[in-house]
Amino acid sequence: MFARVSRPLVGFFLKDLKGSVFSTRMAAAIAFLAAATLFLAWLLGQAALQAAASGADPATLQLWQRGADGALSTLAFFMPVILPLIPVVLARENLESDASAGLLPLALSKPAPNQFMAGGKVAGLLAALAVPLIPLSLAAAFLIQAMVGEAVDLLLVAAFVGGNLVLAALYLLLGLVFGTILGPGFVGPLSALVWLGSNLLRTTAFVLLAALIGAIRLEGILTFESAWFDVVSFTGLHQGITAAFVPAHLMFVIWPADPLLPQVVVWANAAWIVGLLVLFAVLIAKVPNR
């Protein structure tokens, strides 16, 4: 029984991990994300340095101008704009590879629990995402720290790394669900619609980025407060995690009147991941019957 369960789980884990790590398309997407992330980290570090040199009252400064913690917090709030590219590319390429090889229908026709095949596949793809995302997230955090010349809050760094992995997992699972239902060609367009809807529903990332590059001018000091609609926005879910670890001295996060709301938003990430994983396991079991 153990061998019947572990063989497909380990087999799909190793296959999808290896195939994703050595993918040319994934390498190109990772290179783009790395360049964008490190450039933004550098830009934010420069803004924090200039604000420190000006001697301005901290109460009059925007989040990205408030030292290393403020710069890293801003970068964390930016990530829902640029990070989803990687898991979406990975989901589409993986499903296309399985479809062209015909491996998935053959494996699912064997007498083994389908949910373990789905679990092995998702675990392998998540590991492939963690390989570039963890060092890239740490590199961006320490680039800001080196530029500004002050230590970054370690809990904030951990939240930055963890939040990026959670956001990647959400878009990966969503892409797998879309691709399994409608085909790999639908992964990109439908995920893009979710990305746009999430960032329009919770506009903090767009507003921060536009203000940083000078596209818009803020009338006052921008702040963040969790809202109930964040539970249906991948951007809101990610920023809810980040907000829980933004240092209080930055005066950016406003805690809502309902003390349960921030906790609900944070735990909604887990609910979405489990729900999408279960849905993918159910859908993948129907592949051989199509």
Residue frames relative to the residue before (quaternion, step in Angstrom):
aa qw qx qy qz dx dy dz
M 1.0000 0.0000 0.0000 0.0000 0.00 0.00 0.00
F 0.6590 0.5104 -0.3159 0.4533 3.58 0.92 -0.91
A 0.6613 0.5011 -0.3100 0.4643 3.58 0.94 -0.88
R 0.6451 0.5354 -0.3212 0.4404 3.59 1.01 -0.81
V 0.6886 0.4567 -0.2653 0.4968 3.56 1.15 -0.67
S 0.7283 0.4696 -0.2531 0.4300 3.57 0.82 -1.04
R 0.6021 0.6000 -0.3743 0.3707 3.60 1.02 -0.71
P 0.7139 0.4126 -0.2934 0.4838 3.67 0.73 -0.86
L 0.6199 0.5539 -0.3526 0.4296 3.59 1.02 -0.72
V 0.7097 0.4354 -0.2528 0.4928 3.57 0.81 -1.04
G 0.6375 0.5542 -0.3311 0.4205 3.57 0.97 -0.82
F 0.7032 0.4384 -0.2696 0.4905 3.58 0.86 -0.94
F 0.5910 0.5680 -0.3665 0.4402 3.59 1.07 -0.68
L 0.7169 0.4451 -0.2599 0.4694 3.59 0.77 -1.02
K 0.6399 0.5362 -0.3295 0.4410 3.58 0.97 -0.83
D 0.7377 0.4268 -0.2426 0.4635 3.57 0.76 -1.04
L 0.6043 0.5388 -0.3600 0.4637 3.58 1.09 -0.59
K 0.6963 0.4702 -0.2785 0.4652 3.58 0.81 -1.00
G 0.6736 0.5105 -0.3012 0.4415 3.57 0.89 -0.93
S 0.6810 0.4876 -0.2876 0.4646 3.59 1.04 -0.75
V 0.6526 0.5301 -0.3179 0.4383 3.58 0.94 -0.86
F 0.7661 0.3508 -0.1870 0.5051 3.58 1.02 -0.78
S 0.4109 0.7206 -0.4606 0.3159 3.58 1.23 0.40
T 0.4529 -0.6924 0.4934 0.2683 3.59 -0.88 0.96
R 0.6552 0.5147 -0.3153 0.4542 3.57 0.96 -0.87
M 0.6476 0.5082 -0.3156 0.4719 3.55 1.01 -0.80
A 0.6262 0.5418 -0.3394 0.4463 3.58 1.00 -0.78
A 0.6536 0.5052 -0.3110 0.4698 3.58 1.01 -0.82
A 0.6608 0.5002 -0.3092 0.4665 3.59 0.95 -0.86
I 0.6493 0.5095 -0.3142 0.4691 3.59 0.99 -0.81
A 0.6308 0.5322 -0.3352 0.4544 3.59 0.99 -0.80
F 0.6439 0.5102 -0.3175 0.4735 3.58 1.00 -0.82
L 0.6716 0.4933 -0.3051 0.4610 3.59 0.86 -0.94
A 0.6474 0.5229 -0.3219 0.4516 3.59 0.94 -0.87
A 0.6605 0.5024 -0.3116 0.4628 3.58 0.91 -0.90
A 0.6791 0.4902 -0.2951 0.4599 3.60 0.90 -0.93
T 0.6729 0.5068 -0.3005 0.4473 3.59 0.91 -0.91
L 0.7037 0.4544 -0.2759 0.4713 3.58 0.84 -0.93
F 0.6097 0.5304 -0.3579 0.4679 3.60 1.08 -0.61
L 0.6604 0.4914 -0.3076 0.4772 3.59 0.94 -0.85
A 0.6216 0.5325 -0.3407 0.4625 3.59 1.03 -0.76
W 0.6525 0.5052 -0.3050 0.4755 3.57 0.99 -0.85
L 0.6549 0.5178 -0.3057 0.4577 3.58 0.94 -0.90
L 0.6709 0.4882 -0.2903 0.4767 3.57 0.98 -0.86
G 0.6260 0.5281 -0.3369 0.4644 3.57 1.03 -0.73
Q 0.6373 0.5226 -0.3178 0.4687 3.58 1.02 -0.80
A 0.6560 0.5125 -0.3110 0.4585 3.58 0.95 -0.86
A 0.6539 0.5046 -0.3130 0.4688 3.58 0.99 -0.81
L 0.6400 0.5246 -0.3199 0.4614 3.58 1.03 -0.80
Q 0.6668 0.5044 -0.3009 0.4586 3.58 0.90 -0.90
A 0.6505 0.5084 -0.3198 0.4650 3.59 1.00 -0.78
A 0.6446 0.5169 -0.3221 0.4621 3.58 1.02 -0.78
A 0.6687 0.5060 -0.2976 0.4563 3.57 1.01 -0.82
S 0.6405 0.5494 -0.3276 0.4249 3.58 1.13 -0.61
G 0.3364 -0.7687 0.4805 0.2551 3.58 1.20 -0.46
A 0.3228 0.7740 -0.4905 0.2370 3.61 1.20 0.44
D 0.5998 -0.5459 0.4480 0.3761 3.55 -1.27 0.49
P 0.4936 -0.6843 0.4429 0.3032 3.66 -0.68 1.03
A 0.6198 0.5689 -0.3434 0.4175 3.58 1.09 -0.67
T 0.6936 0.4559 -0.2720 0.4869 3.60 1.22 -0.38
L 0.6010 0.5909 -0.3428 0.4148 3.58 1.29 -0.07
Q 0.4758 -0.6332 0.5276 0.3069 3.54 -1.24 0.58
L 0.7392 -0.4474 0.2690 0.4254 3.56 -1.26 0.39
W 0.7218 0.4681 -0.2727 0.4307 3.60 0.77 -0.99
Q 0.6440 0.5190 -0.3164 0.4646 3.59 1.27 -0.21
R 0.6275 0.5800 -0.3149 0.4131 3.59 1.26 -0.17
G 0.7896 -0.3619 0.1779 0.4625 3.55 0.51 1.19
A 0.7698 -0.3683 0.2641 0.4494 3.54 -1.36 -0.14
D 0.6471 0.5151 -0.3289 0.4559 3.60 0.96 -0.80
G 0.6586 0.5073 -0.3111 0.4606 3.57 0.98 -0.80
A 0.6486 0.5156 -0.3146 0.4632 3.57 1.01 -0.83
L 0.6830 0.4690 -0.2976 0.4743 3.60 0.90 -0.87
S 0.6149 0.5391 -0.3502 0.4568 3.60 1.01 -0.71
T 0.6440 0.5162 -0.3158 0.4680 3.56 0.98 -0.84
L 0.6425 0.5172 -0.3221 0.4647 3.58 0.93 -0.86
A 0.6339 0.5314 -0.3296 0.4551 3.58 0.99 -0.81
F 0.6796 0.4758 -0.2912 0.4764 3.59 0.97 -0.81
F 0.6015 0.5604 -0.3487 0.4501 3.62 1.23 -0.40
M 0.5840 0.6769 -0.3659 0.2586 3.57 0.96 -0.91
P 0.6157 0.5503 -0.3854 0.4117 3.69 0.94 -0.56
V 0.6046 0.5531 -0.3655 0.4415 3.61 1.21 -0.30
I 0.8208 0.2886 -0.1195 0.4783 3.60 0.84 -0.94
L 0.6369 0.5949 -0.3370 0.3563 3.60 1.00 -0.72
P 0.6253 0.5917 -0.3735 0.3455 3.69 0.85 -0.77
L 0.4919 0.6675 -0.4393 0.3456 3.61 1.14 -0.38
I 0.6740 0.5319 -0.3095 0.4087 3.59 0.86 -0.96
P 0.7250 0.4173 -0.2853 0.4678 3.67 0.64 -0.93
V 0.6172 0.5399 -0.3576 0.4469 3.61 1.06 -0.63
V 0.6462 0.5007 -0.3115 0.4845 3.59 0.95 -0.86
L 0.6615 0.5201 -0.3052 0.4459 3.56 0.94 -0.90
A 0.6611 0.5103 -0.3137 0.4518 3.60 0.90 -0.92
R 0.6776 0.4878 -0.3039 0.4589 3.57 0.87 -0.91
E 0.6815 0.4902 -0.3076 0.4479 3.57 0.81 -0.94
N 0.6496 0.5248 -0.3262 0.4430 3.59 0.95 -0.80
L 0.6810 0.4770 -0.2927 0.4723 3.58 0.91 -0.89
E 0.6243 0.5260 -0.3376 0.4686 3.59 1.06 -0.70
S 0.6471 0.5230 -0.3137 0.4575 3.57 0.98 -0.84
D 0.6612 0.4983 -0.3036 0.4715 3.58 0.96 -0.87
A 0.6627 0.5153 -0.3083 0.4475 3.56 0.98 -0.87
S 0.6855 0.4842 -0.2935 0.4576 3.61 0.93 -0.85
A 0.7019 0.4587 -0.2677 0.4745 3.59 1.06 -0.72
G 0.3284 -0.7652 0.4907 0.2565 3.57 1.18 -0.52
L 0.3720 0.7700 -0.4534 0.2513 3.56 1.27 0.28
L 0.6605 0.5569 -0.3215 0.3877 3.56 0.90 -0.94
P 0.6753 0.4708 -0.3254 0.4653 3.66 0.76 -0.85
L 0.6383 0.5278 -0.3305 0.4525 3.58 1.02 -0.78
A 0.6793 0.4910 -0.2940 0.4594 3.59 0.89 -0.95
L 0.6910 0.4874 -0.2824 0.4530 3.57 0.99 -0.85
S 0.6075 0.5495 -0.3587 0.4476 3.59 1.23 -0.28
K 0.5638 0.5983 -0.3807 0.4234 3.58 1.28 -0.21
P 0.5429 -0.6341 0.4381 0.3336 3.61 -1.16 0.50
A 0.4342 0.6499 -0.5067 0.3639 3.57 0.38 1.26
P 0.5932 -0.5915 0.3997 0.3722 3.61 -1.06 0.68
N 0.4384 -0.7341 0.4569 0.2451 3.57 -0.63 1.14
Q 0.6197 0.5721 -0.3555 0.4028 3.56 1.06 -0.71
F 0.6372 0.5143 -0.3386 0.4635 3.59 1.12 -0.52
M 0.5933 0.5305 -0.3641 0.4837 3.57 1.14 -0.51
A 0.6534 0.4997 -0.3058 0.4795 3.57 0.95 -0.89
G 0.6580 0.5141 -0.3087 0.4554 3.57 0.98 -0.85
G 0.6558 0.5036 -0.3125 0.4675 3.59 0.97 -0.82
K 0.6401 0.5245 -0.3213 0.4603 3.58 0.99 -0.84
V 0.6886 0.4723 -0.2862 0.4699 3.60 0.80 -0.98
A 0.6446 0.5207 -0.3294 0.4527 3.60 0.96 -0.82
G 0.6563 0.5123 -0.3103 0.4588 3.59 0.97 -0.82
L 0.6756 0.4839 -0.2902 0.4746 3.57 0.97 -0.86
L 0.6404 0.5072 -0.3313 0.4722 3.60 1.01 -0.71
A 0.6260 0.5190 -0.3362 0.4751 3.58 1.03 -0.72
A 0.6433 0.5186 -0.3186 0.4644 3.58 1.04 -0.78
L 0.6385 0.5018 -0.3219 0.4867 3.60 1.11 -0.60
A 0.6558 0.5301 -0.3151 0.4353 3.57 0.98 -0.82
V 0.5695 0.6272 -0.3797 0.3715 3.59 1.08 -0.70
P 0.7715 0.2929 -0.2163 0.5217 3.66 0.82 -0.77
L 0.6621 0.5649 -0.3285 0.3669 3.60 0.96 -0.82
I 0.6492 0.5238 -0.3388 0.4353 3.61 0.91 -0.77
P 0.7147 0.4147 -0.2925 0.4813 3.67 0.69 -0.89
L 0.6276 0.5304 -0.3508 0.4491 3.62 1.03 -0.66
S 0.6509 0.5098 -0.3165 0.4650 3.60 0.94 -0.84
L 0.6651 0.4914 -0.2988 0.4764 3.57 0.95 -0.86
A 0.6399 0.5292 -0.3290 0.4497 3.58 0.99 -0.81
A 0.6518 0.5085 -0.3159 0.4656 3.60 0.96 -0.83
A 0.6533 0.5181 -0.3153 0.4531 3.58 0.96 -0.87
F 0.7350 0.4194 -0.2471 0.4721 3.58 0.85 -0.90
L 0.5399 0.5700 -0.4087 0.4654 3.59 1.23 -0.26
I 0.6479 0.4997 -0.3074 0.4860 3.57 0.97 -0.87
Q 0.6524 0.5198 -0.3141 0.4533 3.57 0.92 -0.90
A 0.6750 0.4911 -0.2977 0.4633 3.59 0.91 -0.88
M 0.6713 0.5091 -0.3046 0.4442 3.59 0.96 -0.82
V 0.7281 0.4296 -0.2404 0.4770 3.55 0.86 -1.00
G 0.3682 -0.7645 0.4629 0.2564 3.57 1.14 -0.56
E 0.6825 0.3888 -0.3179 0.5311 3.57 1.11 0.65
A 0.5833 -0.6151 0.4071 0.3401 3.54 -1.12 0.70
V 0.3525 -0.7036 0.5785 0.2146 3.52 -1.15 0.73
D 0.5762 -0.5934 0.4377 0.3526 3.56 -1.06 0.80
L 0.4442 -0.7338 0.4468 0.2540 3.61 -0.64 1.11
L 0.6221 0.5257 -0.3458 0.4659 3.59 1.06 -0.66
L 0.6276 0.5253 -0.3284 0.4716 3.56 1.08 -0.72
V 0.6268 0.5212 -0.3304 0.4758 3.59 1.02 -0.78
A 0.6597 0.5051 -0.3085 0.4631 3.59 0.92 -0.91
A 0.6518 0.5036 -0.3099 0.4748 3.58 1.01 -0.81
F 0.6182 0.5448 -0.3357 0.4564 3.58 1.07 -0.74
V 0.6784 0.4732 -0.2874 0.4830 3.58 0.88 -0.93
G 0.7004 0.4786 -0.2723 0.4541 3.57 0.81 -1.03
G 0.6485 0.5242 -0.3179 0.4512 3.57 0.97 -0.83
N 0.6379 0.5228 -0.3268 0.4615 3.57 1.01 -0.76
L 0.6540 0.5040 -0.3131 0.4694 3.59 0.99 -0.79
V 0.6478 0.5113 -0.3196 0.4656 3.59 0.98 -0.82
L 0.6519 0.5078 -0.3162 0.4660 3.60 0.92 -0.87
A 0.6452 0.5115 -0.3181 0.4700 3.58 0.98 -0.82
A 0.6447 0.5228 -0.3232 0.4545 3.60 0.98 -0.81
L 0.6305 0.5399 -0.3364 0.4448 3.60 0.98 -0.80
Y 0.7184 0.4338 -0.2628 0.4761 3.59 0.78 -0.98
L 0.5999 0.5528 -0.3635 0.4500 3.60 1.08 -0.62
L 0.6965 0.4684 -0.2779 0.4671 3.58 0.79 -1.02
L 0.6289 0.5232 -0.3392 0.4643 3.57 1.01 -0.77
G 0.6550 0.5134 -0.3074 0.4613 3.59 0.95 -0.85
L 0.6455 0.5149 -0.3170 0.4667 3.58 0.99 -0.80
V 0.6424 0.5109 -0.3187 0.4740 3.58 1.02 -0.79
F 0.6558 0.5044 -0.3108 0.4679 3.59 0.86 -0.93
G 0.7078 0.4829 -0.2652 0.4422 3.56 0.84 -1.01
T 0.6538 0.5067 -0.3160 0.4647 3.58 1.07 -0.68
I 0.6706 0.4866 -0.2971 0.4746 3.59 1.06 -0.73
L 0.8458 0.2202 -0.0479 0.4836 3.57 0.69 -1.14
G 0.6102 -0.5296 0.3707 0.4580 3.59 1.18 -0.37
P 0.6585 -0.5563 0.3404 0.3755 3.61 -1.13 0.65
G 0.6154 0.5866 -0.3529 0.3908 3.61 1.06 -0.67
F 0.6717 0.4984 -0.2953 0.4617 3.59 1.19 -0.45
V 0.4728 0.7016 -0.4411 0.2993 3.61 1.21 -0.29
G 0.7027 0.4871 -0.2765 0.4387 3.58 0.77 -1.04
P 0.7152 0.4563 -0.2855 0.4458 3.65 0.65 -1.01
L 0.6994 0.4602 -0.2886 0.4645 3.60 0.84 -0.89
S 0.6371 0.5069 -0.3315 0.4767 3.59 1.02 -0.71
A 0.6196 0.5392 -0.3398 0.4582 3.58 1.08 -0.71
L 0.6337 0.5185 -0.3295 0.4701 3.59 1.04 -0.73
V 0.6437 0.5004 -0.3191 0.4831 3.59 1.01 -0.80
W 0.6278 0.5381 -0.3223 0.4608 3.59 1.00 -0.84
L 0.6859 0.4742 -0.2862 0.4720 3.58 0.85 -0.95
G 0.6669 0.5033 -0.3053 0.4569 3.58 0.89 -0.91
S 0.6547 0.5202 -0.3129 0.4504 3.58 0.96 -0.85
N 0.7224 0.4366 -0.2529 0.4728 3.59 0.95 -0.85
L 0.6302 0.4879 -0.3439 0.4966 3.58 1.22 -0.28
L 0.6302 0.5208 -0.3284 0.4730 3.56 1.13 -0.66
R 0.7550 0.1198 -0.0706 0.6408 3.57 1.09 -0.78
T 0.1415 -0.8773 0.4577 0.0295 3.55 0.11 1.37
T 0.3454 0.7855 -0.4752 0.1946 3.62 1.22 -0.03
A 0.6595 0.5132 -0.3190 0.4472 3.60 0.90 -0.89
F 0.6661 0.4979 -0.3034 0.4651 3.59 0.88 -0.91
V 0.6767 0.5008 -0.2997 0.4488 3.59 0.90 -0.93
L 0.6544 0.5096 -0.3156 0.4609 3.60 0.90 -0.87
L 0.6776 0.4909 -0.2964 0.4604 3.56 0.89 -0.95
A 0.6637 0.5037 -0.3058 0.4608 3.59 0.92 -0.88
A 0.6626 0.4975 -0.3090 0.4668 3.58 0.98 -0.79
L 0.6385 0.5410 -0.3322 0.4351 3.59 0.99 -0.79
I 0.7525 0.3805 -0.2166 0.4919 3.60 0.89 -0.89
G 0.5616 -0.6522 0.3627 0.3574 3.58 1.29 0.11
A 0.4008 0.7283 -0.4732 0.2917 3.60 1.22 0.28
I 0.7741 0.1055 -0.0774 0.6194 3.59 1.19 -0.57
R 0.3074 -0.7278 0.5787 0.2024 3.54 -1.27 0.38
L 0.3219 -0.7592 0.5376 0.1758 3.56 -0.69 1.09
E 0.4173 -0.7216 0.5005 0.2339 3.55 -0.96 0.91
G 0.8001 0.1034 -0.0433 0.5893 3.57 1.12 -0.64
I 0.6755 -0.4498 0.3681 0.4538 3.57 -1.28 -0.30
L 0.3729 -0.7472 0.5102 0.2057 3.55 -0.68 1.12
T 0.0355 -0.7846 0.6190 0.0022 3.57 -1.03 0.86
F 0.3117 -0.7376 0.5712 0.1805 3.56 -1.32 0.23
E 0.0402 0.7719 -0.6334 0.0374 3.54 -1.04 0.86
S 0.4713 -0.6816 0.4814 0.2856 3.59 -0.80 0.99
A 0.0886 -0.7760 0.6233 0.0385 3.55 -1.18 0.65
W 0.6519 -0.5469 0.3511 0.3908 3.56 -1.19 0.50
F 0.6360 0.5413 -0.3506 0.4239 3.60 1.04 -0.64
D 0.4904 0.6654 -0.4333 0.3591 3.61 1.23 -0.17
V 0.6105 0.5788 -0.3589 0.4043 3.61 1.11 -0.53
V 0.7266 0.3606 -0.2487 0.5293 3.62 1.22 -0.24
S 0.6424 0.4636 -0.3271 0.5152 3.58 1.26 0.30
F 0.4213 -0.7073 0.4972 0.2741 3.59 -0.66 1.04
T 0.6138 0.5315 -0.3495 0.4675 3.60 1.09 -0.63
G 0.6695 0.4969 -0.2946 0.4669 3.57 0.93 -0.87
L 0.6232 0.5373 -0.3367 0.4578 3.58 1.05 -0.75
H 0.6775 0.4880 -0.2864 0.4699 3.57 0.90 -0.94
Q 0.7000 0.4638 -0.2782 0.4663 3.57 0.86 -0.91
G 0.5669 0.5745 -0.3863 0.4464 3.58 1.20 -0.39
I 0.6241 0.5129 -0.3316 0.4873 3.58 1.09 -0.72
T 0.6678 0.5117 -0.3002 0.4495 3.56 0.85 -1.00
A 0.6572 0.5449 -0.3159 0.4140 3.58 0.88 -0.98
A 0.6277 0.5609 -0.3378 0.4211 3.57 1.08 -0.71
F 0.7672 0.3502 -0.1810 0.5060 3.61 1.19 -0.44
V 0.4402 0.6683 -0.4813 0.3577 3.60 1.24 0.11
P 0.4803 -0.6908 0.4477 0.3027 3.64 -0.65 1.02
A 0.5595 -0.6514 0.4096 0.3081 3.55 -0.97 0.94
H 0.6253 0.5763 -0.3540 0.3894 3.60 1.04 -0.69
L 0.5838 0.5837 -0.3747 0.4219 3.60 1.24 -0.27
M 0.2535 -0.8186 0.4822 0.1820 3.58 1.30 -0.32
F 0.4194 0.7135 -0.4577 0.3248 3.57 1.06 0.79
V 0.7399 0.3724 -0.2111 0.5190 3.58 0.93 -0.90
I 0.1578 -0.7553 0.6320 0.0720 3.54 -0.91 1.03
W 0.3196 -0.7620 0.5311 0.1874 3.56 -0.70 1.05
P 0.4443 -0.7218 0.4633 0.2587 3.60 -0.75 1.02
A 0.6695 -0.5070 0.3601 0.4063 3.55 -1.29 0.34
D 0.6903 0.4181 -0.2657 0.5274 3.58 1.08 -0.69
P 0.3169 -0.7926 0.4851 0.1899 3.65 -0.31 1.18
L 0.6161 0.5603 -0.3549 0.4250 3.62 1.18 -0.37
L 0.5395 0.6736 -0.3962 0.3134 3.58 1.12 -0.62
P 0.6823 0.4689 -0.3279 0.4552 3.68 0.70 -0.86
Q 0.6473 0.5134 -0.3261 0.4594 3.60 1.02 -0.75
V 0.6286 0.5349 -0.3316 0.4570 3.57 1.02 -0.82
V 0.6523 0.5138 -0.3168 0.4584 3.60 0.94 -0.89
V 0.6583 0.5076 -0.3156 0.4577 3.58 0.92 -0.87
W 0.7273 0.4330 -0.2514 0.4694 3.59 0.81 -0.98
A 0.5313 0.6186 -0.4112 0.4073 3.59 1.21 -0.31
N 0.5357 0.6065 -0.4012 0.4293 3.59 1.20 -0.45
A 0.6769 0.4848 -0.2870 0.4737 3.56 0.90 -0.95
A 0.6392 0.5323 -0.3275 0.4481 3.59 0.99 -0.83
W 0.6524 0.5064 -0.3097 0.4712 3.59 0.97 -0.85
I 0.6681 0.5056 -0.3115 0.4484 3.60 0.86 -0.93
V 0.6724 0.4829 -0.3007 0.4735 3.59 0.87 -0.91
G 0.6616 0.5184 -0.3087 0.4454 3.58 0.92 -0.91
L 0.6842 0.4713 -0.2898 0.4751 3.60 0.90 -0.88
L 0.6298 0.5313 -0.3359 0.4563 3.58 1.06 -0.73
V 0.6527 0.4990 -0.3097 0.4786 3.59 0.95 -0.87
L 0.6502 0.5154 -0.3168 0.4597 3.58 0.96 -0.87
F 0.6453 0.5112 -0.3198 0.4690 3.59 0.97 -0.82
A 0.6498 0.5154 -0.3198 0.4581 3.60 0.95 -0.83
V 0.6475 0.5030 -0.3177 0.4761 3.59 1.03 -0.76
L 0.6888 0.4939 -0.2811 0.4500 3.58 0.90 -0.96
I 0.6652 0.5201 -0.3177 0.4313 3.58 0.92 -0.87
A 0.6028 0.5720 -0.3585 0.4253 3.59 1.13 -0.55
K 0.6724 0.5040 -0.2890 0.4586 3.60 1.20 -0.48
V 0.4267 0.7384 -0.4452 0.2730 3.59 1.28 -0.20
P 0.6938 0.4811 -0.3245 0.4266 3.69 0.74 -0.87
N 0.6761 0.5123 -0.2975 0.4382 3.62 1.14 -0.53
R 0.5306 0.6462 -0.4170 0.3564 3.63 1.22 -0.08
